[in-house]
Amino acid sequence: MRKSTTEATSVNGNSKPGKSTSVNTPRITKTSLSTSNSSKSSTRKSARTPSPGKTTSKKTLSPNNTSPRTSRSPSPSRSPSSLVASISSKPIRAAASPSIKDAIAQARLRKANNKSNKANKESEGSEGGSKSLNVIVKQAKTSGRINISHRSLKNIPEEVWRMYEVDPKAITIDFSGGGGGSDVWYETVDLVRMVAADNQLELIDKRIAEFISLASIDFHNNHLSSLPDEFGELQKLELLNLSVNRFAELPNCLTKLSSLVELQLASNNLSGIMDPCFGNFSKLELLDISSNEITGLPKELKNLTNLRKLNIAKNKIKEIPGLAISNMKNLEELEASENQLNIVFSGLNGQTIALPALKRLDVRQNKLRVFDESQNSTVFHPMVKLPKLKELLASLNRIESFGPLFHNTLELEILDIGDNNLKEIPEGIIALKGLKRLDLSNNDLKTLPAELGMLKTLDFLGWEGNPLRNAPKGLKSTAALLKTLRDRLTTVDLENMEGPTIPESSTTVMLSANHVRDEEEGKIYGKIGKISQQGIKSRTLDLARKNLTDLPEDDMNALPFEPSTVLLGYNLFKSISIGFRIFQNTIKYFQFDHNKFIEFPMFEDKSIIFPNVDRLDLSANQITSLPDSSQSTPFPNLQILNVNNCRITTLPEKLPFPHLKTFLATSNALTAITPSTFENMEVIDISNNNIGFLPPGLGNITTIKTLLVEGNSFRVPRYTIVQAGTTAIMEYLRGRIPRS
């Protein structure tokens, strides 16, 4: 109930002169109802004298009724002919039975109602809807719900604010006994729901606090930019929809609403770092702040432990604090599409995120290159655990790898990873036995694993837009492609298969690691295994994902070619096998991403040098530092060094690579940099670190063509210069160099 209401004035039961007296219990109402006059009734043709207690009213009780409420069949006190005569002057045939007459009367009554409804609508258009508003207010008193949406209101009408006030002068006695929608005091209930959406509201009156029982308020699609302090007194409020308004910040009064379960603030003017006060809503289960200008999320989000759905889509958020999100054990849906995410979960510091209830994750249309900080992530020790995930949407990004993520999402049903930079099928997908939809379109895939054909539940497989070599031409359906892939699996034990095994041809025989056997297309070389003809022709030694820790020199000597490219990603190497020294003059590219290096690879034997290696990939390892110019290195002519997603905290003033042109060190732990480190370089990526200051001297390195520094902790004008690009950054830095 409202905090203050006017007491209804008691009235005695004596009827006024000219009014018929009812034997029913009197009802107190604001409006008086006239009764039928016995003398007037007696003059009607074929009308009987009314029974005691029966009265009629000429006043319309609701917009849909043009006469008082009546029973479905004529009462004994009134003949069917009199009922029909009261509606129409057309005669009824005497031979008609009472039931037929009643049906005709009801039909004419409905016709009269339709005409009344049409008249009410016309009245609403000409009189501003005042009549129907009164009816809505009257109904709200007995239902506890009011809906005044779609009325072009600039303010909530006075009729609403004063709906519980009683005018003593309007109180009379109702002897009708039929009710008919009256708002008597003992039928009045507290208002629990208010809907005033799709109007032009600019202000909310402080009298909102008088409706202390409100549990649901919907003010979406208005012009609100603030709320009165009294709004915070609605301590029973659970659902609040303020979407599509003009709020530039979270109103302070909302932080007092400790009972909020659902808060919607989509499509407002919120900007900058999200207000930490959002962390006060400890009971919140749904939070929607999509379609704003928010750039970051506070750590206080960890307090929202009851959250089931979080929608932060269509903002400018660059990272999601992983440790804060990991507190949301009840989170089922996370919508984060159309942001500026470079990584989904950040700031893990080697810890694992577990979201045991998450079923849907949408990170489409961002700037993702990696899914998480997977430098120390393995199948058995993952960085992210999403055991209940059923839908992952990650298309329209720049993702090259998902790490071991899919080994821990065994309930996945929908996977959309199209429009990325994937060069091969992410590991673990073959094990997703419940997968129904898989979109791999518009990537850089060269082949489709034959094991995809064994995903029996797969209804859709998107593969268009890839430079596939093994996809038969002319296939248009998923079923046809899957059958073609299944047909290639003729010699593999599918039931006991531990991992993906893609046969090169139908004559391939899978052999043990130490078995050596000549084959039509190649030879088995101990731990190295079989080398395909394609690998021999391209001089590529591809031993990725073999769980290797070392390569014996004898196996290396047995190779039928001298490799120029060595691919050893996703293994367990801690150092470069000394056996590679026999190819030190032919190797040009070493790829050791996702291994166990804890320091930059060096050899005790300083004579081991790889003079032709111009590209070295050590990304996603545990390296903490790089050598300086005083140390000798096995790679004197290195031009491209990739140490992304490592643990590097500092960089030397001078690297021992005089020919280095491209340096990639994103997602490390750098806090400061020195300009001399980057002399003569052309491409520098130090984004997603903790660098707090860009030294002005960096602007004097004229060779720099690309400088990526997003995701650091620079102060103003950080955002301006980052968004403007390399040229603007360099000019800004040169402008800050002190003039002598």
Secondary structure by P-SEA (a helix, b strand, c coil): cccccccbbbbcccccccbbbbccccccccbbbbbbbaaaaaaccccccccccbbbbccccccccccccccccccccccaaaaaaacccccccccccaaaaaaaaaaaaaaaaaaaaaaaaaaaaaacaaaaaaaaaaaaaaacccccccccccccccccccccccccccbbbbccccccccccccccccccbbbbcccccccccccccccccccbbbbcccccccccccccccccccbbbbcccccccccccccccccccbbbbccccccccccccccccccccbbbbcccccccccccccccccccbbbbccccccccaaaaaaacccccbbbbccccccccccccccbbbbbccccbbbbcccccccccccccccccccccccccccbbbbcccccccccccccccccccbbbbcccccccccccccccccccbbbbcccccccccccccccccccccccccccccccccccccaaaaaaaaaaacccccccccccbbbbccccbbbbcccbbbbccccccccccccccaaaaaaccccccccccccccaaaaaaccccccbbbbccccccccccccccccccccbbbbccccccccccccccccccccccbbbbcccccccccccccccccccccbbbbccccccccccccccccccbbbbcccccccccccccccccbbbbccccccccccccccccccccccccccccccaaaaaaaacaaaaaaaaaaacccc
